[in-house]
Amino acid sequence: MFPLVLSILAGIAAPAAAAAGPSACSNITTQLGSSKVSSNLLSQEYSNSLEYWNALLDDYKPSCVVYPKNAQDVSVMVQAIRAADSRFAIKAGGHNPNTFYSCVDNGVLLDLSDMTEKSYDPHTTLATFQPGGVFGDIYDYFVKYNRTVVGARLAGVGTGLALGGGMSYLSPQYGLACDSFRELEIVLPSGEIVTASEDSNPDLFFASRGGGGNAYGVVTKYTVQSRPVGQFYAGNLIFPFPQKDKVIEAIGNFIKYNTDPKAAIIGTYEKLGTPDLNLNLDEAIIMFLVYDGEDSGDAFKNFTSIPTILNTMSLKTYPEVVNMPIPLSTELSRGANMFRVGVHRPENCSYENALDVWRNWAESNKGRYELLSLDFQPVPKSLTDASKAQGGNAMQMPDGPWYWLNYLLTTPPGMSEPDYKAVQASYRDMIKSVGNAEGLPLFINDANHDQNPLQTFSTFAKLQEIKKTYDPDNFFADRTGGWSFA
Ligand SMILES: Cc1cc2nc3c(=O)[nH]c(=O)nc-3n(C[C@H](O)[C@H](O)[C@H](O)COP(=O)(O)OP(=O)(O)OC[C@H]3O[C@@H](n4cnc5c(N)ncnc54)[C@H](O)[C@@H]3O)c2cc1C
């Protein structure tokens, strides 16, 4: 489509000299063998690697894609990229929608998809997994042991999620995905392979727990505390939009008053860009309700008492829970997608204001978007307590309750460049007008590049120091995309 424009929008410099990518690729092929490298633009392997959840990113063409198997392969790659002074990108599940965060033009794409080893130790209850594949595969593996790991709420999302924190249905009980990290194997920007844990490189461990991927090195193995799983009482409730006030009140009350850590929700308001014709067929509210256990008691009573179009609540296994509302929904939602994030306390019914502002924008911008959604993601006190009890993460999350908002904008296919820029700017300005709560961190996993989430962390100065220690010559900062430390 218009890759150069997107790169300018993302505020990222144009790629390094065109010869650097091929030179790094040729060096990597010599060292790792041609079976781990693909530079054939017409091959299925190469084109599979260029599939991103933000389909606009599919257009960037790396000089080659490399499929490492282990930390040693990654180390060879990092050193070859450094020697050639090439650009590069690290791709796990490819769901970050920001330009050059996991895609690259004329450089080396490090596709982690062949790194899928996993293990479970019943004595320590620790689980290990390499960063390839998606959380659905990881859950399928550990469920054999009646265990799981804290990860994505949709099966198709990749492991980069955990480096940005990682909000799970289990988070109210156990904290974010990164809170369960116990040890990471990391290939540093120098190519050195190190262990990060509370005892070994503790500063690197701290920063990697929710401080974002793509910054301090390549994580090649996660060792995490696994969690027990059995049956869940879970499902979707779909409400007609005229119920919006009752549903938002129920969401607000859940954020403020729910104290049962086994109960988790996401509240999503969806709007299609098609005319509504006074039939309300262009909007719906989809609740995701998940209870870890067979009896949810009264936890969801405020939602189930509102009349629905559809109610799929039933007993489910964990793999079924992460495939709601339909299996492969992550893949099906590929398109010209962009995220933005907001953070709020529930005081003064802030959730009602956010919904009103968003809906007014949706009504007055018909035709400029294909799909919009506004997702309410509660951060209860039980979550922030669980995080603290495990040492705290890079956000050092202030006590809940508060909530993150995820704003999705999917633009229509084939939109012109000026129209694309204009609608992105207008959506950004609408979200800015809602404002954010002081003293709370923006969630990296849902943030747009221009929102600079790291700057909202109380730990920002410490993270800047850690970045200097592990990426002293700005190799990652200059050669791949990612969050700004400036
Ligand atoms: C449909 C959908 C559902 C989502 N659901 C959730 C959810 O339930 N909870 C939640 O918290 N977030 C969720 N997200 C947000 C998601 O966490 C982010 O998009 C995240 O970036 C996805 O990780 P990935 O591996 O799929 O993407 P990628 O784009 O491959 O990776 C994300 C970033 O991390 C870097 N990275 C990945 N792996 C490594 C590594 N091993 N070492 C160093 N850097 C690495 C990449 O370079 C990239 O910058 C969702 C997103 C989508 C699109």
The ligand as a MOL file (V3000), in Angstrom:
LIG
                    3D

  0  0  0     0  0            999 V3000
M  V30 BEGIN CTAB
M  V30 COUNTS 53 58 0 0 0
M  V30 BEGIN ATOM
M  V30 1 C -6.7380 -9.9670 18.3520 0
M  V30 2 C -5.8500 -9.5210 19.4780 0
M  V30 3 C -6.0730 -9.9800 20.7660 0
M  V30 4 C -5.2570 -9.5510 21.8130 0
M  V30 5 N -5.4800 -10.0190 23.0800 0
M  V30 6 C -4.6720 -9.6110 24.0880 0
M  V30 7 C -4.8450 -10.1130 25.4140 0
M  V30 8 O -5.7210 -10.9260 25.6860 0
M  V30 9 N -4.0170 -9.6540 26.3820 0
M  V30 10 C -3.0250 -8.7580 26.1270 0
M  V30 11 O -2.2780 -8.4000 27.0300 0
M  V30 12 N -2.8280 -8.2780 24.8830 0
M  V30 13 C -3.6220 -8.6820 23.8730 0
M  V30 14 N -3.4150 -8.2040 22.6100 0
M  V30 15 C -2.3080 -7.2740 22.3800 0
M  V30 16 C -1.0350 -8.1010 22.1600 0
M  V30 17 O -0.5190 -8.4380 23.4150 0
M  V30 18 C 0.0320 -7.3150 21.4110 0
M  V30 19 O -0.4430 -7.0590 20.1200 0
M  V30 20 C 1.3470 -8.0960 21.3480 0
M  V30 21 O 2.2830 -7.2430 20.7740 0
M  V30 22 C 1.1890 -9.3530 20.5400 0
M  V30 23 O 2.3180 -10.1640 20.5830 0
M  V30 24 P 2.6900 -11.0390 19.3010 0
M  V30 25 O 3.7650 -11.9580 19.6680 0
M  V30 26 O 1.4540 -11.6090 18.6940 0
M  V30 27 O 3.1500 -9.9000 18.2920 0
M  V30 28 P 4.5650 -9.4700 17.6800 0
M  V30 29 O 4.2000 -8.2630 16.8830 0
M  V30 30 O 5.2390 -10.5680 16.9870 0
M  V30 31 O 5.4100 -9.0820 18.9430 0
M  V30 32 C 5.1290 -7.9410 19.7220 0
M  V30 33 C 6.3950 -7.1270 19.9850 0
M  V30 34 O 7.2480 -7.8560 20.8440 0
M  V30 35 C 8.4970 -8.1080 20.1990 0
M  V30 36 N 8.8640 -9.4810 20.5280 0
M  V30 37 C 8.0870 -10.5720 20.3310 0
M  V30 38 N 8.7220 -11.6590 20.7860 0
M  V30 39 C 9.9120 -11.2440 21.2530 0
M  V30 40 C 11.0120 -11.9200 21.8430 0
M  V30 41 N 10.9830 -13.2350 22.0290 0
M  V30 42 N 12.0730 -11.1970 22.2370 0
M  V30 43 C 12.0840 -9.8390 22.0750 0
M  V30 44 N 11.0860 -9.1530 21.5150 0
M  V30 45 C 10.0020 -9.8570 21.1060 0
M  V30 46 C 8.2550 -7.8970 18.7250 0
M  V30 47 O 9.4220 -7.4800 18.0770 0
M  V30 48 C 7.1860 -6.8260 18.7320 0
M  V30 49 O 7.7650 -5.5520 18.8500 0
M  V30 50 C -4.2050 -8.6430 21.5530 0
M  V30 51 C -3.9760 -8.1980 20.2600 0
M  V30 52 C -4.7790 -8.6210 19.2320 0
M  V30 53 C -4.5200 -8.1100 17.8540 0
M  V30 END ATOM
M  V30 BEGIN BOND
M  V30 1 1 1 2
M  V30 2 1 2 3
M  V30 3 2 2 52
M  V30 4 2 3 4
M  V30 5 1 4 5
M  V30 6 1 4 50
M  V30 7 2 5 6
M  V30 8 1 6 7
M  V30 9 1 6 13
M  V30 10 2 7 8
M  V30 11 1 7 9
M  V30 12 1 9 10
M  V30 13 2 10 11
M  V30 14 1 10 12
M  V30 15 2 12 13
M  V30 16 1 13 14
M  V30 17 1 14 15
M  V30 18 1 14 50
M  V30 19 1 15 16
M  V30 20 1 16 17
M  V30 21 1 16 18
M  V30 22 1 18 19
M  V30 23 1 18 20
M  V30 24 1 20 21
M  V30 25 1 20 22
M  V30 26 1 22 23
M  V30 27 1 23 24
M  V30 28 2 24 25
M  V30 29 1 24 26
M  V30 30 1 24 27
M  V30 31 1 27 28
M  V30 32 2 28 29
M  V30 33 1 28 30
M  V30 34 1 28 31
M  V30 35 1 31 32
M  V30 36 1 32 33
M  V30 37 1 33 34
M  V30 38 1 33 48
M  V30 39 1 34 35
M  V30 40 1 35 36
M  V30 41 1 35 46
M  V30 42 1 36 37
M  V30 43 1 36 45
M  V30 44 2 37 38
M  V30 45 1 38 39
M  V30 46 1 39 40
M  V30 47 2 39 45
M  V30 48 1 40 41
M  V30 49 2 40 42
M  V30 50 1 42 43
M  V30 51 2 43 44
M  V30 52 1 44 45
M  V30 53 1 46 47
M  V30 54 1 46 48
M  V30 55 1 48 49
M  V30 56 2 50 51
M  V30 57 1 51 52
M  V30 58 1 52 53
M  V30 END BOND
M  V30 END CTAB
M  END
